[in-house]
Amino acid sequence: MARVELKDLCKVYPGNVEAVKNANLVINDKEFVVLVGPSGCGKSTTLRMIAGLEEVTSGTIHIGDTLVNDVPPKNRDIAMVFQNYALYPHMTVYKNMAFGLILRKYPKKEIARRVHEAAEILGITELLDRRPKALSGGQRQRVAVGRAIVRQPKVFLFDEPLSNLDAKLRVQMRAEISKLHTRLQSTMIYVTHDQVEAMTMGDRIVVMLDGVIQQVAAPLELYHHPVNRFVAGFIGSPPMNMIEGKLVADQGALYFVDNESCIKLKTPAFRDETLRPYVDKPITLGIRPEHLLENPEQQEKQGISMKAMVEVVEPMGSEINLYLTVGGQSLTARIHTDTQPAVDTAHILDVDMEAIHFFDVNTEMTIY
């Protein structure tokens, strides 16, 4: 397997459209790295440049110790799994998986060994004589992954491979690809727009926006310590609540007050040093839905509670999503309770003040 390094990587399309801007990233040997971000953020373009399917405008790509900028895709020792499976409809599953090895003139016995080994890993041995039209979406995806496995490449590249599958099958295939990584101990780079996929699969996650890498970190590091407002809002489901307001000093303590003066929350004392320069200035507070907590007594507690109107109740089984309004501010809470709040009633929630985030209004960077 191999280490992949991107240095000052740029891609500019005609019309001076910058798809990727000065991307610097090191993917270690045997690491599973996920590129995630909204549509048009540059993640697939980055993957395609690594694969050699897109020409690099500037910067360098190393796979192992080799500079591959001008190396043809077939000579980069990579295997790519696409969103649309890209299977040959007239070939059996066996021939689809073997085709790349046949082109490289591998011995028939070696081809058979590799195909049957990959088929066993993926649980598709009984499908080897079928053609793609006789397969379900999940089975086709396994064949596409199997075709990559038989190559035994240095690096596996996945371009949104699960986006055509239904929700249940996506969850199953997520787990199978993660298990495959553990079994093969290979370097894998995976592109998705689904932050749940990114959080559950990656050793590290690369969050991109408008062609720029925003943050590279382990999943829980991204969740607990987002570097800016975009990452904070993108990672987590439902997304983080953002409330505009300002900080005020009152009898030596600092409070966050929203713009409509409907919310007043006392900030933790350990945040005073970093927050004091923002007193009487605009600031954004971020609070995740799971950090808005059920108040059993339904009694307001000064500095940590807020009273909200319940607009929508969304039962999720073991938890409930509440869609609320506080003044003109829309909020989402995710609570664990056996009592379902009624729509169009007031509901008091406590805020886990240790878990709140603050963002600079001008730079949108996190204030630590």
NUVEXTI-991794 format. One record per residue: residue number from 1; y negated, z negated, x negated of N, C-alpha, C in turn; residue in three letters. Coordinates in steps of 0.1 Angstrom, whole numbers. Layout:
% NUVEXTI-991794
{node NUM {Y Z X} {Y Z X} {Y Z X} Ala}
...
% end
This chain:
% NUVEXTI-991794
{node 1 {12 0 -8} {0 0 0} {-12 0 -9} Met}
{node 2 {-24 -1 -3} {-36 1 -11} {-49 -6 -5} Ala}
{node 3 {-58 -8 -14} {-71 -13 -11} {-80 -1 -8} Arg}
{node 4 {-89 -3 2} {-98 8 6} {-112 2 4} Val}
{node 5 {-121 10 -3} {-134 6 -6} {-144 17 -2} Glu}
{node 6 {-154 13 7} {-165 22 10} {-177 17 3} Leu}
{node 7 {-184 26 -3} {-197 22 -10} {-208 31 -6} Lys}
{node 8 {-218 25 0} {-231 33 4} {-227 45 12} Asp}
{node 9 {-217 44 21} {-212 55 28} {-222 60 39} Leu}
{node 10 {-225 72 40} {-234 78 50} {-228 91 56} Cys}
{node 11 {-231 93 69} {-228 105 75} {-240 110 84} Lys}
{node 12 {-245 121 80} {-256 127 88} {-252 140 94} Val}
{node 13 {-253 141 107} {-250 154 114} {-263 163 115} Tyr}
{node 14 {-261 176 118} {-272 185 119} {-282 179 129} Pro}
{node 15 {-295 181 126} {-306 175 134} {-310 161 129} Gly}
{node 16 {-305 158 117} {-308 145 111} {-303 134 119} Asn}
{node 17 {-291 135 126} {-285 124 133} {-277 116 124} Val}
{node 18 {-281 103 122} {-274 94 112} {-263 87 120} Glu}
{node 19 {-251 91 118} {-239 84 125} {-235 72 118} Ala}
{node 20 {-235 72 104} {-232 60 96} {-242 59 85} Val}
{node 21 {-247 46 83} {-258 44 74} {-254 33 64} Lys}
{node 22 {-253 38 51} {-251 29 40} {-240 18 43} Asn}
{node 23 {-228 23 47} {-217 13 49} {-211 9 36} Ala}
{node 24 {-210 -4 35} {-203 -10 23} {-192 -20 28} Asn}
{node 25 {-180 -17 24} {-169 -24 30} {-157 -24 20} Leu}
{node 26 {-150 -35 18} {-138 -36 11} {-127 -40 20} Val}
{node 27 {-116 -32 21} {-105 -36 29} {-93 -39 19} Ile}
{node 28 {-89 -51 19} {-79 -55 9} {-65 -49 12} Asn}
{node 29 {-57 -49 1} {-43 -45 3} {-36 -53 13} Asp}
{node 30 {-29 -47 22} {-21 -54 33} {-29 -60 44} Lys}
{node 31 {-42 -58 44} {-51 -64 54} {-52 -55 66} Glu}
{node 32 {-53 -62 78} {-55 -55 91} {-70 -57 95} Phe}
{node 33 {-78 -46 94} {-92 -47 96} {-95 -38 109} Val}
{node 34 {-103 -44 118} {-107 -37 130} {-122 -34 130} Val}
{node 35 {-125 -21 132} {-138 -16 134} {-141 -16 149} Leu}
{node 36 {-152 -24 153} {-155 -25 167} {-169 -23 170} Val}
{node 37 {-173 -18 182} {-187 -17 186} {-187 -7 198} Gly}
{node 38 {-199 -6 204} {-200 3 215} {-199 17 212} Pro}
{node 39 {-197 26 222} {-196 40 220} {-208 45 212} Ser}
{node 40 {-205 54 202} {-216 60 194} {-221 51 183} Gly}
{node 41 {-214 40 180} {-218 31 169} {-215 36 155} Cys}
{node 42 {-206 46 154} {-202 51 141} {-188 47 136} Gly}
{node 43 {-181 39 144} {-168 34 139} {-157 45 138} Lys}
{node 44 {-156 54 147} {-147 65 146} {-151 75 135} Ser}
{node 45 {-163 77 134} {-168 86 123} {-164 80 109} Thr}
{node 46 {-166 67 108} {-162 60 95} {-147 62 93} Thr}
{node 47 {-139 60 103} {-124 62 102} {-121 76 98} Leu}
{node 48 {-127 86 104} {-125 100 101} {-129 104 87} Arg}
{node 49 {-139 97 82} {-143 100 68} {-132 95 59} Met}
{node 50 {-127 83 62} {-116 77 54} {-104 87 54} Ile}
{node 51 {-101 92 66} {-90 101 67} {-92 115 61} Ala}
{node 52 {-105 118 59} {-108 131 53} {-111 142 64} Gly}
{node 53 {-111 138 76} {-114 147 87} {-129 149 90} Leu}
{node 54 {-137 141 84} {-152 143 84} {-157 143 69} Glu}
{node 55 {-166 152 66} {-171 153 53} {-181 142 51} Glu}
{node 56 {-181 135 39} {-190 125 36} {-204 131 32} Val}
{node 57 {-214 126 38} {-228 131 34} {-232 125 20} Thr}
{node 58 {-230 112 19} {-233 105 6} {-225 92 5} Ser}
{node 59 {-224 87 -7} {-215 75 -9} {-201 78 -13} Gly}
{node 60 {-193 68 -15} {-180 71 -20} {-169 63 -12} Thr}
{node 61 {-157 69 -12} {-145 63 -6} {-134 62 -16} Ile}
{node 62 {-129 50 -19} {-118 48 -28} {-106 44 -20} His}
{node 63 {-94 50 -22} {-81 45 -17} {-73 41 -29} Ile}
{node 64 {-70 28 -31} {-65 24 -44} {-75 26 -54} Gly}
{node 65 {-71 32 -65} {-80 35 -76} {-86 49 -76} Asp}
{node 66 {-83 56 -65} {-86 70 -65} {-98 73 -56} Thr}
{node 67 {-108 80 -62} {-120 85 -54} {-115 97 -46} Leu}
{node 68 {-116 96 -33} {-110 106 -24} {-120 114 -17} Val}
{node 69 {-133 113 -20} {-143 121 -13} {-139 136 -11} Asn}
{node 70 {-134 142 -22} {-130 156 -22} {-115 159 -21} Asp}
{node 71 {-108 149 -18} {-93 150 -17} {-90 154 -3} Val}
{node 72 {-82 165 -1} {-78 169 13} {-70 158 20} Pro}
{node 73 {-71 158 33} {-65 147 41} {-50 146 38} Pro}
{node 74 {-43 157 36} {-28 157 34} {-25 150 21} Lys}
{node 75 {-34 149 12} {-32 144 -2} {-37 129 -3} Asn}
{node 76 {-42 123 8} {-48 110 7} {-38 99 9} Arg}
{node 77 {-26 102 12} {-15 93 15} {-19 83 26} Asp}
{node 78 {-24 88 37} {-27 80 49} {-20 86 61} Ile}
{node 79 {-18 78 71} {-13 83 84} {-22 78 95} Ala}
{node 80 {-24 87 104} {-34 84 115} {-27 85 129} Met}
{node 81 {-30 75 137} {-25 75 151} {-37 77 160} Val}
{node 82 {-37 87 168} {-48 91 177} {-47 85 191} Phe}
{node 83 {-59 86 198} {-60 82 211} {-51 90 221} Gln}
{node 84 {-50 103 218} {-43 112 227} {-29 115 223} Asn}
{node 85 {-23 107 214} {-9 108 209} {-7 120 200} Tyr}
{node 86 {-12 132 204} {-11 144 196} {4 148 193} Ala}
{node 87 {12 147 203} {27 150 201} {29 165 205} Leu}
{node 88 {38 171 198} {42 185 201} {51 185 213} Tyr}
{node 89 {46 192 224} {54 191 237} {67 198 237} Pro}
{node 90 {69 208 228} {82 215 228} {92 209 219} His}
{node 91 {88 199 211} {97 192 202} {103 179 208} Met}
{node 92 {115 176 204} {121 163 208} {113 152 200} Thr}
{node 93 {116 139 205} {110 128 198} {114 128 183} Val}
{node 94 {127 130 181} {131 131 167} {123 141 159} Tyr}
{node 95 {122 153 164} {115 163 156} {100 160 154} Lys}
{node 96 {94 154 165} {80 150 164} {78 140 152} Asn}
{node 97 {87 130 151} {86 120 141} {90 126 127} Met}
{node 98 {98 136 127} {103 141 114} {94 152 109} Ala}
{node 99 {86 158 117} {79 170 114} {71 170 101} Phe}
{node 100 {64 159 99} {56 158 87} {64 157 74} Gly}
{node 101 {76 151 75} {85 150 64} {92 164 61} Leu}
{node 102 {95 171 72} {101 184 71} {91 193 63} Ile}
{node 103 {78 193 67} {68 201 60} {67 198 45} Leu}
{node 104 {70 185 42} {69 181 28} {82 183 21} Arg}
{node 105 {92 189 28} {105 193 22} {113 181 17} Lys}
{node 106 {113 170 25} {121 158 22} {136 162 25} Tyr}
{node 107 {146 156 18} {160 159 21} {163 155 36} Pro}
{node 108 {172 162 42} {176 159 56} {181 144 58} Lys}
{node 109 {189 140 48} {194 126 49} {183 116 49} Lys}
{node 110 {173 118 40} {161 109 39} {153 109 52} Glu}
{node 111 {151 121 57} {144 122 70} {151 115 81} Ile}
{node 112 {164 117 82} {172 110 93} {171 95 91} Ala}
{node 113 {172 90 79} {172 76 76} {158 70 80} Arg}
{node 114 {147 76 76} {134 71 80} {131 72 95} Arg}
{node 115 {135 83 101} {133 84 116} {141 73 123} Val}
{node 116 {153 71 120} {161 62 127} {157 47 125} His}
{node 117 {152 45 112} {147 32 109} {134 29 117} Glu}
{node 118 {125 38 118} {113 37 125} {116 35 140} Ala}
{node 119 {125 43 145} {129 42 159} {134 29 163} Ala}
{node 120 {142 23 154} {148 10 156} {137 -1 156} Glu}
{node 121 {127 0 147} {116 -9 147} {108 -9 160} Ile}
{node 122 {107 3 165} {98 5 177} {106 4 190} Leu}
{node 123 {119 3 189} {127 2 201} {128 15 209} Gly}
{node 124 {128 27 202} {128 40 209} {140 48 205} Ile}
{node 125 {151 42 199} {162 50 194} {168 58 205} Thr}
{node 126 {169 53 217} {175 60 229} {166 72 234} Glu}
{node 127 {154 73 228} {145 84 233} {145 95 223} Leu}
{node 128 {152 95 212} {151 105 202} {154 119 206} Leu}
{node 129 {162 121 217} {165 135 221} {156 139 233} Asp}
{node 130 {147 131 237} {138 135 248} {126 142 243} Arg}
{node 131 {120 149 252} {107 156 249} {95 147 255} Arg}
{node 132 {83 149 250} {72 140 254} {70 140 269} Pro}
{node 133 {72 151 276} {69 151 290} {78 141 298} Lys}
{node 134 {90 137 292} {99 128 298} {96 114 295} Ala}
{node 135 {85 111 288} {82 98 283} {70 92 291} Leu}
{node 136 {70 79 292} {58 72 297} {47 71 287} Ser}
{node 137 {35 67 291} {24 66 281} {27 56 270} Gly}
{node 138 {33 45 273} {37 35 263} {47 41 253} Gly}
{node 139 {57 48 258} {67 54 250} {61 65 241} Gln}
{node 140 {52 73 246} {45 83 238} {37 77 226} Arg}
{node 141 {31 65 230} {23 59 219} {32 53 208} Gln}
{node 142 {44 48 212} {54 44 202} {58 55 193} Arg}
{node 143 {60 67 199} {64 78 191} {53 82 181} Val}
{node 144 {41 82 186} {30 85 177} {29 75 165} Ala}
{node 145 {31 62 168} {32 52 158} {44 54 148} Val}
{node 146 {55 58 154} {67 61 146} {65 72 137} Gly}
{node 147 {58 82 141} {55 94 133} {47 90 121} Arg}
{node 148 {38 80 123} {30 75 111} {39 66 102} Ala}
{node 149 {48 58 108} {56 49 100} {65 57 90} Ile}
{node 150 {71 68 95} {81 75 87} {74 81 74} Val}
{node 151 {61 83 75} {54 88 63} {54 77 52} Arg}
{node 152 {55 64 55} {54 53 46} {41 55 37} Gln}
{node 153 {29 56 44} {17 59 37} {11 46 31} Pro}
{node 154 {1 48 22} {-6 37 17} {-15 30 27} Lys}
{node 155 {-20 38 37} {-29 32 47} {-26 38 60} Val}
{node 156 {-26 29 71} {-25 34 84} {-39 34 91} Phe}
{node 157 {-42 44 98} {-55 45 105} {-52 47 120} Leu}
{node 158 {-58 38 128} {-56 39 143} {-69 41 149} Phe}
{node 159 {-70 52 157} {-83 56 164} {-81 53 179} Asp}
{node 160 {-85 41 184} {-84 37 198} {-71 41 204} Glu}
{node 161 {-60 37 198} {-47 42 202} {-42 37 216} Pro}
{node 162 {-48 27 221} {-43 21 234} {-52 24 246} Leu}
{node 163 {-63 31 244} {-73 33 254} {-67 41 266} Ser}
{node 164 {-56 48 265} {-51 56 276} {-40 48 284} Asn}
{node 165 {-37 36 280} {-27 28 286} {-32 19 296} Leu}
{node 166 {-24 15 306} {-28 5 316} {-29 -9 310} Asp}
{node 167 {-36 -18 317} {-40 -31 312} {-28 -39 306} Ala}
{node 168 {-17 -39 314} {-5 -47 310} {1 -41 298} Lys}
{node 169 {2 -28 297} {8 -21 286} {0 -23 273} Leu}
{node 170 {-13 -23 275} {-22 -25 264} {-19 -39 257} Arg}
{node 171 {-18 -49 265} {-15 -62 260} {-2 -62 252} Val}
{node 172 {8 -56 258} {21 -55 251} {20 -47 238} Gln}
{node 173 {14 -36 238} {13 -28 226} {4 -34 215} Met}
{node 174 {-6 -42 219} {-14 -50 210} {-5 -59 201} Arg}
{node 175 {4 -66 209} {13 -75 202} {23 -68 193} Ala}
{node 176 {27 -56 198} {37 -48 190} {31 -43 177} Glu}
{node 177 {19 -38 178} {12 -33 165} {9 -45 156} Ile}
{node 178 {6 -56 161} {4 -68 152} {17 -72 145} Ser}
{node 179 {28 -72 153} {41 -75 147} {45 -65 137} Lys}
{node 180 {41 -52 140} {45 -41 130} {37 -43 117} Leu}
{node 181 {25 -47 118} {17 -50 106} {24 -61 97} His}
{node 182 {28 -72 104} {35 -83 97} {48 -78 91} Thr}
{node 183 {55 -69 98} {68 -65 93} {66 -55 81} Arg}
{node 184 {57 -46 82} {55 -35 72} {47 -40 60} Leu}
{node 185 {39 -51 62} {30 -56 52} {21 -44 46} Gln}
{node 186 {15 -37 55} {7 -25 52} {-8 -27 54} Ser}
{node 187 {-16 -18 48} {-30 -18 50} {-33 -10 63} Thr}
{node 188 {-39 -17 72} {-42 -10 85} {-57 -11 89} Met}
{node 189 {-63 0 93} {-76 1 98} {-76 6 112} Ile}
{node 190 {-82 -2 121} {-80 0 135} {-94 1 142} Tyr}
{node 191 {-96 12 150} {-109 14 156} {-107 11 171} Val}
{node 192 {-116 3 177} {-116 1 192} {-130 -2 196} Thr}
{node 193 {-133 0 209} {-145 -5 215} {-143 -18 223} His}
{node 194 {-130 -22 223} {-126 -34 231} {-126 -46 222} Asp}
{node 195 {-136 -55 225} {-137 -67 216} {-125 -76 217} Gln}
{node 196 {-118 -76 229} {-106 -84 230} {-95 -80 221} Val}
{node 197 {-93 -66 220} {-84 -61 211} {-87 -65 196} Glu}
{node 198 {-100 -64 193} {-105 -68 180} {-102 -82 177} Ala}
{node 199 {-105 -91 186} {-103 -105 184} {-88 -109 182} Met}
{node 200 {-80 -103 189} {-66 -107 189} {-58 -100 178} Thr}
{node 201 {-63 -89 172} {-54 -82 163} {-59 -83 148} Met}
{node 202 {-72 -84 146} {-77 -82 132} {-76 -94 123} Gly}
{node 203 {-73 -93 110} {-75 -103 101} {-90 -105 99} Asp}
{node 204 {-97 -94 98} {-112 -94 98} {-117 -83 108} Arg}
{node 205 {-129 -85 113} {-135 -76 122} {-148 -71 116} Ile}
{node 206 {-150 -58 117} {-163 -52 113} {-170 -48 126} Val}
{node 207 {-181 -54 128} {-189 -51 140} {-200 -41 136} Val}
{node 208 {-201 -30 144} {-210 -19 141} {-220 -16 153} Met}
{node 209 {-232 -12 149} {-242 -8 159} {-251 2 153} Leu}
{node 210 {-252 14 160} {-261 24 156} {-258 28 141} Asp}
{node 211 {-246 29 137} {-242 33 124} {-243 23 113} Gly}
{node 212 {-247 11 117} {-249 0 107} {-239 -11 109} Val}
{node 213 {-233 -15 98} {-224 -27 99} {-232 -39 100} Ile}
{node 214 {-230 -46 112} {-238 -58 115} {-232 -71 108} Gln}
{node 215 {-218 -72 109} {-212 -84 103} {-197 -81 101} Gln}
{node 216 {-192 -86 90} {-178 -85 87} {-173 -100 85} Val}
{node 217 {-163 -103 93} {-158 -117 93} {-145 -118 100} Ala}
{node 218 {-138 -130 98} {-126 -133 106} {-130 -135 121} Ala}
{node 219 {-121 -133 130} {-124 -134 144} {-131 -147 148} Pro}
{node 220 {-126 -158 144} {-132 -171 149} {-146 -173 142} Leu}
{node 221 {-147 -168 130} {-160 -169 123} {-171 -161 131} Glu}
{node 222 {-167 -149 136} {-176 -141 144} {-180 -148 157} Leu}
{node 223 {-170 -155 163} {-172 -162 176} {-181 -174 174} Tyr}
{node 224 {-178 -182 164} {-186 -194 162} {-199 -192 154} His}
{node 225 {-200 -182 145} {-211 -180 137} {-216 -166 137} His}
{node 226 {-220 -160 148} {-225 -146 148} {-238 -145 140} Pro}
{node 227 {-240 -135 133} {-251 -134 124} {-264 -130 132} Val}
{node 228 {-262 -123 144} {-274 -120 151} {-271 -119 166} Asn}
{node 229 {-281 -116 174} {-280 -116 188} {-270 -105 193} Arg}
{node 230 {-269 -94 187} {-260 -83 191} {-246 -88 190} Phe}
{node 231 {-242 -93 178} {-229 -98 175} {-225 -109 185} Val}
{node 232 {-234 -118 187} {-232 -129 196} {-229 -124 210} Ala}
{node 233 {-236 -114 215} {-234 -109 228} {-222 -100 230} Gly}
{node 234 {-218 -94 219} {-207 -84 219} {-194 -91 218} Phe}
{node 235 {-193 -101 210} {-180 -108 208} {-179 -120 219} Ile}
{node 236 {-169 -120 226} {-167 -130 237} {-166 -124 250} Gly}
{node 237 {-157 -128 259} {-156 -123 272} {-154 -134 282} Ser}
{node 238 {-162 -135 293} {-175 -128 295} {-185 -130 284} Pro}
{node 239 {-195 -121 283} {-204 -122 271} {-213 -135 272} Pro}
{node 240 {-219 -138 260} {-228 -149 259} {-240 -148 268} Met}
{node 241 {-244 -159 275} {-256 -159 283} {-268 -160 273} Asn}
{node 242 {-278 -152 275} {-290 -152 268} {-302 -156 276} Met}
{node 243 {-309 -167 272} {-320 -172 280} {-333 -172 272} Ile}
{node 244 {-343 -166 277} {-356 -165 270} {-364 -177 273} Glu}
{node 245 {-371 -183 263} {-379 -194 266} {-387 -198 253} Gly}
{node 246 {-389 -211 252} {-397 -216 240} {-392 -230 237} Lys}
{node 247 {-395 -235 225} {-392 -249 221} {-405 -257 223} Leu}
{node 248 {-403 -269 228} {-414 -279 229} {-410 -292 223} Val}
{node 249 {-420 -299 217} {-417 -312 212} {-422 -323 222} Ala}
{node 250 {-413 -333 224} {-416 -343 234} {-411 -356 229} Asp}
{node 251 {-420 -365 226} {-417 -379 221} {-407 -378 209} Gln}
{node 252 {-410 -369 200} {-402 -368 187} {-390 -360 189} Gly}
{node 253 {-386 -356 201} {-374 -348 203} {-378 -333 206} Ala}
{node 254 {-369 -324 204} {-371 -310 207} {-364 -306 219} Leu}
{node 255 {-370 -298 228} {-364 -293 240} {-366 -278 241} Tyr}
{node 256 {-356 -272 246} {-357 -258 250} {-361 -257 265} Phe}
{node 257 {-371 -249 268} {-376 -247 281} {-376 -232 284} Val}
{node 258 {-369 -228 295} {-369 -214 298} {-383 -210 303} Asp}
{node 259 {-385 -196 304} {-398 -191 308} {-402 -195 322} Asn}
{node 260 {-393 -198 331} {-397 -202 344} {-397 -217 346} Glu}
{node 261 {-395 -225 335} {-394 -239 335} {-384 -245 345} Ser}
{node 262 {-373 -238 347} {-362 -243 355} {-351 -250 347} Cys}
{node 263 {-351 -247 334} {-341 -253 325} {-348 -261 314} Ile}
{node 264 {-344 -273 311} {-350 -281 300} {-338 -288 294} Lys}
{node 265 {-335 -284 281} {-323 -289 274} {-328 -295 261} Leu}
{node 266 {-323 -306 258} {-326 -313 245} {-317 -308 234} Lys}
{node 267 {-323 -303 224} {-316 -297 213} {-309 -308 204} Thr}
{node 268 {-298 -306 198} {-291 -316 190} {-300 -320 178} Pro}
{node 269 {-301 -332 174} {-309 -337 163} {-307 -330 150} Ala}
{node 270 {-294 -326 148} {-291 -320 135} {-297 -306 134} Phe}
{node 271 {-302 -301 145} {-308 -287 144} {-323 -288 142} Arg}
{node 272 {-329 -300 142} {-344 -302 142} {-350 -295 130} Asp}
{node 273 {-344 -296 119} {-351 -291 107} {-353 -276 107} Glu}
{node 274 {-342 -269 112} {-343 -254 112} {-351 -250 125} Thr}
{node 275 {-352 -258 135} {-358 -253 147} {-373 -257 148} Leu}
{node 276 {-377 -267 140} {-391 -272 142} {-402 -261 139} Arg}
{node 277 {-399 -252 130} {-409 -241 128} {-411 -232 141} Pro}
{node 278 {-402 -233 151} {-403 -225 163} {-410 -232 174} Tyr}
{node 279 {-414 -245 172} {-421 -252 183} {-433 -245 189} Val}
{node 280 {-433 -244 202} {-444 -237 209} {-444 -222 207} Asp}
{node 281 {-432 -216 202} {-431 -202 200} {-419 -197 208} Lys}
{node 282 {-420 -184 212} {-408 -178 220} {-395 -179 212} Pro}
{node 283 {-384 -181 219} {-371 -182 212} {-361 -179 223} Ile}
{node 284 {-349 -174 218} {-338 -171 227} {-327 -181 225} Thr}
{node 285 {-322 -186 236} {-311 -195 236} {-298 -188 240} Leu}
{node 286 {-287 -189 233} {-275 -183 237} {-264 -194 240} Gly}
{node 287 {-257 -193 251} {-247 -202 254} {-235 -194 261} Ile}
{node 288 {-223 -197 255} {-212 -189 260} {-208 -195 274} Arg}
{node 289 {-202 -187 282} {-198 -191 296} {-188 -203 295} Pro}
{node 290 {-180 -204 285} {-170 -215 284} {-177 -228 280} Glu}
{node 291 {-190 -227 275} {-197 -239 271} {-206 -244 282} His}
{node 292 {-206 -238 294} {-212 -244 305} {-201 -252 313} Leu}
{node 293 {-202 -265 313} {-191 -273 317} {-192 -279 331} Leu}
{node 294 {-181 -281 337} {-180 -287 350} {-186 -301 350} Glu}
{node 295 {-195 -304 359} {-200 -318 360} {-193 -325 372} Asn}
{node 296 {-183 -333 369} {-175 -339 380} {-183 -346 390} Pro}
{node 297 {-193 -354 386} {-201 -362 396} {-212 -354 403} Glu}
{node 298 {-214 -341 398} {-225 -333 404} {-238 -340 404} Gln}
{node 299 {-241 -347 393} {-254 -354 391} {-260 -349 379} Gln}
{node 300 {-273 -346 379} {-280 -341 368} {-281 -351 357} Glu}
{node 301 {-279 -347 345} {-281 -356 333} {-292 -350 325} Lys}
{node 302 {-302 -358 322} {-314 -354 315} {-311 -347 302} Gln}
{node 303 {-316 -335 300} {-315 -329 287} {-302 -321 285} Gly}
{node 304 {-292 -322 293} {-280 -315 291} {-274 -308 303} Ile}
{node 305 {-281 -309 315} {-276 -304 327} {-286 -293 333} Ser}
{node 306 {-280 -284 341} {-289 -275 349} {-283 -273 363} Met}
{node 307 {-292 -271 372} {-287 -269 386} {-289 -254 389} Lys}
{node 308 {-278 -247 393} {-278 -233 395} {-272 -230 409} Ala}
{node 309 {-276 -218 414} {-271 -214 427} {-259 -205 424} Met}
{node 310 {-248 -207 432} {-236 -199 430} {-237 -186 438} Val}
{node 311 {-236 -175 431} {-237 -162 438} {-223 -156 440} Glu}
{node 312 {-214 -157 430} {-201 -151 431} {-191 -160 425} Val}
{node 313 {-179 -162 431} {-168 -170 426} {-157 -161 423} Val}
{node 314 {-152 -161 410} {-142 -152 406} {-130 -160 401} Glu}
{node 315 {-120 -163 410} {-108 -171 405} {-100 -162 395} Pro}
{node 316 {-96 -169 384} {-88 -162 374} {-75 -168 372} Met}
{node 317 {-71 -177 381} {-58 -184 379} {-61 -198 374} Gly}
{node 318 {-60 -200 361} {-62 -214 355} {-77 -217 353} Ser}
{node 319 {-85 -207 355} {-100 -209 354} {-107 -201 364} Glu}
{node 320 {-120 -204 365} {-129 -197 375} {-141 -192 367} Ile}
{node 321 {-144 -179 370} {-157 -174 365} {-168 -176 376} Asn}
{node 322 {-179 -182 373} {-190 -184 383} {-201 -175 378} Leu}
{node 323 {-207 -168 388} {-219 -160 385} {-230 -167 392} Tyr}
{node 324 {-240 -171 385} {-250 -181 390} {-264 -176 387} Leu}
{node 325 {-274 -182 394} {-288 -179 391} {-295 -193 390} Thr}
{node 326 {-304 -193 380} {-313 -205 378} {-327 -199 378} Val}
{node 327 {-334 -201 389} {-347 -194 390} {-344 -179 391} Gly}
{node 328 {-350 -171 382} {-347 -157 382} {-337 -153 371} Gly}
{node 329 {-331 -163 365} {-321 -161 353} {-307 -160 358} Gln}
{node 330 {-300 -150 355} {-286 -148 358} {-277 -154 347} Ser}
{node 331 {-267 -162 351} {-258 -168 341} {-244 -167 346} Leu}
{node 332 {-235 -168 336} {-220 -168 339} {-214 -180 333} Thr}
{node 333 {-206 -187 340} {-199 -199 336} {-184 -197 337} Ala}
{node 334 {-176 -202 328} {-161 -201 329} {-157 -216 329} Arg}
{node 335 {-152 -220 341} {-148 -235 342} {-134 -236 346} Ile}
{node 336 {-128 -248 342} {-115 -252 347} {-117 -263 357} His}
{node 337 {-113 -259 369} {-114 -269 380} {-105 -266 392} Thr}
{node 338 {-100 -276 399} {-92 -274 411} {-100 -272 423} Asp}
{node 339 {-113 -275 422} {-122 -274 433} {-131 -261 432} Thr}
{node 340 {-130 -252 441} {-137 -239 440} {-151 -241 446} Gln}
{node 341 {-161 -239 438} {-175 -241 444} {-177 -230 455} Pro}
{node 342 {-185 -234 464} {-189 -225 475} {-200 -215 471} Ala}
{node 343 {-200 -203 476} {-210 -194 474} {-223 -198 481} Val}
{node 344 {-235 -195 475} {-248 -199 481} {-250 -214 482} Asp}
{node 345 {-244 -221 473} {-246 -236 472} {-251 -239 458} Thr}
{node 346 {-258 -250 457} {-262 -254 444} {-251 -261 436} Ala}
{node 347 {-250 -258 423} {-239 -264 415} {-245 -269 402} His}
{node 348 {-242 -281 398} {-247 -286 385} {-237 -285 374} Ile}
{node 349 {-241 -279 363} {-233 -277 351} {-239 -284 339} Leu}
{node 350 {-230 -290 331} {-235 -296 318} {-234 -285 307} Asp}
{node 351 {-242 -286 298} {-242 -277 286} {-237 -284 274} Val}
{node 352 {-227 -278 268} {-222 -283 255} {-232 -280 244} Asp}
{node 353 {-241 -289 242} {-253 -287 233} {-249 -285 219} Met}
{node 354 {-237 -289 215} {-233 -287 201} {-229 -272 199} Glu}
{node 355 {-227 -265 210} {-222 -251 208} {-233 -241 211} Ala}
{node 356 {-245 -245 213} {-256 -235 216} {-260 -227 204} Ile}
{node 357 {-266 -216 206} {-271 -207 196} {-286 -204 198} His}
{node 358 {-293 -202 188} {-307 -198 189} {-310 -186 181} Phe}
{node 359 {-318 -177 186} {-321 -164 180} {-336 -162 179} Phe}
{node 360 {-340 -157 167} {-354 -153 165} {-358 -142 174} Asp}
{node 361 {-368 -143 182} {-372 -132 192} {-375 -119 185} Val}
{node 362 {-382 -120 173} {-387 -108 166} {-375 -101 158} Asn}
{node 363 {-368 -109 151} {-357 -103 142} {-344 -102 149} Thr}
{node 364 {-342 -110 160} {-329 -112 167} {-318 -118 158} Glu}
{node 365 {-322 -123 147} {-312 -130 138} {-310 -144 143} Met}
{node 366 {-298 -149 140} {-294 -163 144} {-302 -173 135} Thr}
{node 367 {-306 -183 142} {-313 -194 135} {-303 -205 133} Ile}
{node 368 {-299 -208 120} {-289 -218 117} {-296 -231 113} Tyr}
% end
